[in-house]
Amino acid sequence: MVSLSWARQVNGLTLAKSKYGVKTPGIPRRTDVEVRPDRWHGVRPYPVAMSAEPPRARVEDVHDLALGMPHATVVRGPSGNPVYQVGGRSFVFFRTPRPDATDPTTGERYPDVIVFWVGSESDKQALVQDPAGPFFTTAHFAGHPSVLLRSSRIGELTRQELSEVVQEAWLAQASKRRREAWLAARHDA
């Protein structure tokens, strides 16, 4: 469950923002709720809703999660596409349309492919084995430790699932020292 950090009334509909930045329709404004000061956000005039559905992943989450990893930097590819790196090694990048990733019915190149590194071939196969799943690979990436995801299908993942994929991509490319430090910090937390 995700607790919403704020709520705002817009055109008669309450919009709420989760701690992850996800804007969702909130609960209707209640007039019988006492207004109490909130120590982080000032006065909260609406009750805080709890969402039973985990937040769905968005393309913006890829950027936030990748840059949120330690020592992550973003460089721009030749077409201006973002490439996220750790120690000069790419772990997530937004790919330009290429002839190997095309729509099977129209033959058009996919303009929205994101590449994530994985730790091993077995990790790759675990992600791409379900033909109904959002991850895929192409002949161009045969033997390469990475999986592809179309941004148009990113909403099939929860933000937590996407977070795990980005973290695994970072771990696959980070140096041993950085990997061990990050894992130790998470274990201590």
C-alpha positions as semicolon CSV with decimal commas, in nm:
position;residue;x (nm);y (nm);z (nm)
1;M;0,000;0,000;0,000
2;V;0,118;0,349;-0,079
3;S;0,039;0,640;0,145
4;L;-0,029;0,962;-0,036
5;S;0,178;1,258;0,076
6;W;-0,056;1,535;-0,036
7;A;-0,393;1,592;-0,188
8;R;-0,530;1,883;-0,388
9;Q;-0,875;1,973;-0,515
10;V;-0,881;2,041;-0,892
11;N;-1,205;2,092;-1,086
12;G;-1,405;1,910;-0,821
13;L;-1,170;1,607;-0,821
14;T;-0,918;1,546;-0,550
15;L;-0,575;1,466;-0,692
16;A;-0,322;1,303;-0,466
17;K;0,051;1,256;-0,500
18;S;0,226;0,956;-0,352
19;K;0,567;0,971;-0,195
20;Y;0,692;0,840;-0,532
21;G;0,545;1,134;-0,720
22;V;0,255;0,943;-0,873
23;K;-0,051;1,161;-0,925
24;T;-0,367;0,962;-0,880
25;P;-0,732;1,042;-0,834
26;G;-0,780;1,069;-0,462
27;I;-1,079;1,052;-0,240
28;P;-1,356;1,313;-0,251
29;R;-1,307;1,611;-0,025
30;R;-1,471;1,564;0,312
31;T;-1,595;1,860;0,509
32;D;-1,625;1,668;0,834
33;V;-1,249;1,608;0,864
34;E;-1,054;1,810;1,114
35;V;-0,767;2,008;0,963
36;R;-0,447;1,918;1,147
37;P;-0,098;2,051;1,090
38;D;0,132;1,804;0,923
39;R;0,492;1,831;1,038
40;W;0,634;1,788;0,685
41;H;0,382;1,950;0,456
42;G;0,211;2,221;0,656
43;V;-0,167;2,190;0,683
44;R;-0,327;1,889;0,521
45;P;-0,691;1,986;0,449
46;Y;-0,790;1,646;0,312
47;P;-0,771;1,299;0,461
48;V;-0,475;1,097;0,341
49;A;-0,585;0,804;0,124
50;M;-0,426;0,463;0,109
51;S;-0,410;0,303;-0,233
52;A;-0,464;-0,072;-0,254
53;E;-0,303;-0,082;-0,600
54;P;0,074;-0,044;-0,619
55;P;0,178;0,251;-0,835
56;R;0,239;0,165;-1,199
57;A;0,576;0,243;-1,351
58;R;0,620;0,544;-1,579
59;V;0,903;0,650;-1,808
60;E;0,984;0,932;-1,566
61;D;1,048;0,666;-1,302
62;V;1,327;0,516;-1,514
63;H;1,505;0,852;-1,510
64;D;1,446;0,907;-1,137
65;L;1,549;0,556;-1,037
66;A;1,858;0,545;-1,257
67;L;1,985;0,885;-1,139
68;G;1,904;0,785;-0,782
69;M;2,163;0,508;-0,786
70;P;2,503;0,592;-0,633
71;H;2,763;0,743;-0,868
72;A;2,514;0,738;-1,157
73;T;2,562;0,990;-1,434
74;V;2,368;1,062;-1,748
75;V;2,533;1,126;-2,083
76;R;2,360;1,193;-2,411
77;G;2,390;0,957;-2,705
78;P;2,442;1,081;-3,061
79;S;2,068;1,145;-3,100
80;G;2,033;1,310;-2,760
81;N;1,897;0,995;-2,598
82;P;1,983;0,954;-2,226
83;V;2,240;0,691;-2,131
84;Y;2,277;0,622;-1,758
85;Q;2,621;0,510;-1,647
86;V;2,809;0,409;-1,335
87;G;3,186;0,441;-1,353
88;G;3,165;0,505;-1,729
89;R;2,970;0,181;-1,790
90;S;2,613;0,203;-1,921
91;F;2,343;0,029;-1,720
92;V;2,024;0,182;-1,868
93;F;1,983;0,362;-2,197
94;F;1,709;0,483;-2,424
95;R;1,777;0,334;-2,763
96;T;1,722;0,503;-3,096
97;P;1,499;0,322;-3,349
98;R;1,693;0,032;-3,500
99;P;1,607;-0,225;-3,769
100;D;1,626;-0,520;-3,527
101;A;1,341;-0,397;-3,303
102;T;1,036;-0,364;-3,524
103;D;0,663;-0,410;-3,505
104;P;0,592;-0,762;-3,640
105;T;0,277;-0,655;-3,825
106;T;0,380;-0,320;-3,974
107;G;0,758;-0,355;-3,987
108;E;0,798;-0,009;-3,832
109;R;1,094;0,043;-3,602
110;Y;1,007;0,080;-3,235
111;P;1,089;0,439;-3,136
112;D;1,063;0,375;-2,760
113;V;1,303;0,097;-2,660
114;I;1,482;0,109;-2,325
115;V;1,780;-0,122;-2,263
116;F;1,854;-0,258;-1,913
117;W;2,166;-0,456;-1,830
118;V;2,120;-0,782;-1,640
119;G;2,360;-0,984;-1,428
120;S;2,358;-1,305;-1,630
121;E;2,205;-1,494;-1,920
122;S;1,974;-1,676;-1,676
123;D;1,850;-1,340;-1,542
124;K;1,785;-1,233;-1,900
125;Q;1,595;-1,550;-1,983
126;A;1,385;-1,517;-1,668
127;L;1,269;-1,172;-1,786
128;V;1,209;-1,249;-2,155
129;Q;1,070;-1,604;-2,139
130;D;0,706;-1,495;-2,103
131;P;0,590;-1,384;-2,450
132;A;0,307;-1,183;-2,291
133;G;0,553;-0,999;-2,065
134;P;0,684;-0,652;-2,142
135;F;1,053;-0,751;-2,172
136;F;1,201;-0,882;-2,494
137;T;1,529;-0,924;-2,679
138;T;1,638;-0,931;-3,042
139;A;1,899;-1,121;-3,242
140;H;2,123;-0,813;-3,214
141;F;2,135;-0,868;-2,836
142;A;2,194;-1,247;-2,850
143;G;2,459;-1,326;-2,592
144;H;2,452;-0,969;-2,457
145;P;2,356;-0,934;-2,088
146;S;2,063;-0,699;-2,141
147;V;1,688;-0,692;-2,192
148;L;1,470;-0,450;-2,386
149;L;1,147;-0,283;-2,279
150;R;0,922;-0,059;-2,486
151;S;0,829;0,253;-2,292
152;S;0,473;0,212;-2,421
153;R;0,452;-0,107;-2,212
154;I;0,622;0,022;-1,899
155;G;0,286;0,058;-1,721
156;E;0,262;-0,322;-1,712
157;L;0,523;-0,306;-1,435
158;T;0,479;-0,164;-1,089
159;R;0,719;0,102;-0,978
160;Q;0,869;-0,150;-0,736
161;E;0,931;-0,401;-1,016
162;L;1,092;-0,131;-1,229
163;S;1,304;-0,027;-0,931
164;E;1,434;-0,383;-0,898
165;V;1,520;-0,398;-1,270
166;V;1,710;-0,066;-1,251
167;Q;1,891;-0,174;-0,935
168;E;1,991;-0,505;-1,093
169;A;2,113;-0,319;-1,402
170;W;2,324;-0,091;-1,183
171;L;2,462;-0,388;-0,989
172;A;2,554;-0,562;-1,317
173;Q;2,769;-0,265;-1,425
174;A;2,901;-0,114;-1,101
175;S;3,250;-0,191;-0,977
176;K;3,290;-0,456;-0,710
177;R;3,372;-0,190;-0,447
178;R;3,063;0,020;-0,529
179;R;2,841;-0,288;-0,550
180;E;2,957;-0,416;-0,210
181;A;2,920;-0,073;-0,047
182;W;2,567;-0,030;-0,181
183;L;2,460;-0,380;-0,076
184;A;2,612;-0,333;0,270
185;A;2,432;0,000;0,317
186;R;2,100;-0,160;0,219
187;H;2,162;-0,452;0,452
188;D;2,233;-0,215;0,744
189;A;1,921;-0,008;0,677
